[in-house]
């Protein structure tokens, strides 16, 4: 589990991360625009502990932060429980999760966030949580770091942003006594956190990687019944469990989701097809921007997920790189 950052690329392009020595897949892990520093969480198999990183269309400095690893399931392994209804647990713009304080996070400052919550479905014994962490309205270029409360702050980053941008990144954060800490390096920025699941000892879902496969591309009609057209302001169902080697008890899928050609400022929400739309977001974007993020999305009973674009139109590309199997979500 790696946080992979493309730093100040000369032109737009993408990075692909894959097992060392394997054939490079025709998919991407980090999509970026010119001069934009962009980070994405990547879960990738390693060959003898090694992965390869390929840059397409652009030269860019690359930073890789090691976040964790998966091992064969055992009685002592933590397993994952996806939330069927993801929840917003922090929003400094409206004082959610801030003990009533409505204010951006300042320079070299931190906030402690209570993530264990009966209302959100996160138990007190959660070892880690899966968050979509968003910086919005920053006054300067900078980054956020999330880590277990009470531990030393690591020399890593989770979300990188420029002044005025809204940027999100999927993040897996260790939990200490039900809390995490979020630190902002420079400037002022509002912070939003949506929780999508948690890891804990016991009976949950286990993770299986697959050769990355494109399940949606509105630029060429893949996964859209051959229709080549951007997505408007409505939900779009996408088949992600195809029955070809995937078991019937898939609880959630790991996707890399990219958007391009957006017409207005908007955001994308991914959720289980047929479920109520949650009050969360997975990807924020501006007109003309190409940007991506990873997403762990619960799967509907029909083997589908849904994407909702909230404003304007946008093209969407989604690649599946793994799935979780286990008991149904609570």
Secondary structure, 3 states (H helix, E strand, C coil): CEEEEEECCCCCEEEEEEECCCCCCCCCCEEECCCCCEEEEECCCCECCEEEEEEECCCCEEEEEECCCCCCCCCCCEEEEEEEEEEEEEECCCCECCCCCCCCECCCEEEEEECCECCCCECCCCCEEEEEEEEECCCCCEEEEEEECCCCCCCCCCEEECCCCEEEEEEEEECECCEEEEEECCCCEEEEEEEEEEEEECCCEEEEEEEEEEEEECCCCECCCCCCCCECCCEEEEECCCCCCCCCCEEEEEEEEEEECCCCCEEEEEEECCCCCCCCCCEEECCCCCEEEEEEEECCCCCEEEEEECCCCEEEEEEEEEEEEECCCC
